Amino acid sequence: MAVVLALASAVVYDAADFLGGLASRRASVFAVVALSQAAGLVALLLLLPWLGGPVTGADLAWGAAAGLAGATGLLVFFRALAGGVMSVVAPTTAVTAAAVPVLVGIASGDRIGLWATAGILLALGAVALVSAEDGLGALRSARPSALLPALAAGAAFGLFFVLLDQPDADSRLSPLVAARLASIALVLVVAGTTRRSLRPPRSALPLVVASGIGDMAANALFLLATQAPGQLAITGVLASLYPVSTVVLAQVLLRERLAGAQVAGLAAAAVAVVLITTPG
């Protein structure tokens, strides 16, 4: 069940990111992030009577920490994109985000079989390939000044997954309330200090709201995956496969051409999922 939920979260993360990307073409990034997260919070509060659970102060603290990590990752990622090369920033961030929960899971005692280990390694490569729109050539000549922000953003995204694994399973989705409140607060503070606009045009509002609800649904699926019997190293890397679905949607809906590396990444991701789910 944990594997299914983690894969579902990756697909929903992708749809939310895709819609958020479309909204960002019509409104400022800060407006999209802040308002989409607010929409997700409203959706969560409506579902909480059925999907919430008893929550302790520690559970809320873990949730808030996860929210701050996720929001920090977003802000650093957008800043890295503004000052760096997309073909360097995107794959570096994606692989780092996928690697963090794997490393933490193994360090905390996850025992992974041979097939799953091979699948995890292949999945990390697949994430790098599908995120590299212009191929991986730019990574070889990338300067440390371009890689460091991407590594920091990826580490923050990976830490988000790790921190969401900490609350007690009985709390169900309740820790996400603290996560979303903390992330909204951070984005509002940064937007206020940098005087960024939070008013999107009306044409972007449906995309913003849909993106926020989708992102919250993906968070919920991942949190439920961590609460089901399973290993963080596996659920984390499966949830991090969301760039795979993103490039598929871009190709199908926007008719964007896939680079050779991205095609190879899609094939590698499919094989990785099979290996990870193979017993033994």
ABEGO torsion letter per residue (X at the ends): XAAAAAAAAAAAAAAAAAAAAAAAAABBAAAAAAAAAAAAAAAAAAAAAAABBBBBAAAAAAAAAAAAAAAAAAAAAAAAAAABBAAAAAAAAAAAAAAAAAAAAAAAGBBBBAAAAAAAAAAAAAAAAAABAAEAAAAAABBAAAAAAAAAAAAAAAAAAAAAAABBAAAEAAAAAAAAAAAAAAAAAAAAAAGBBABBBAAAAAAAAAAAAAAAAAAAAAAAAAABBEBAAAAAAAAAAAAAAAAAAAAAAAGBBBBAAAAAAAAAAAAAAAAAABBX
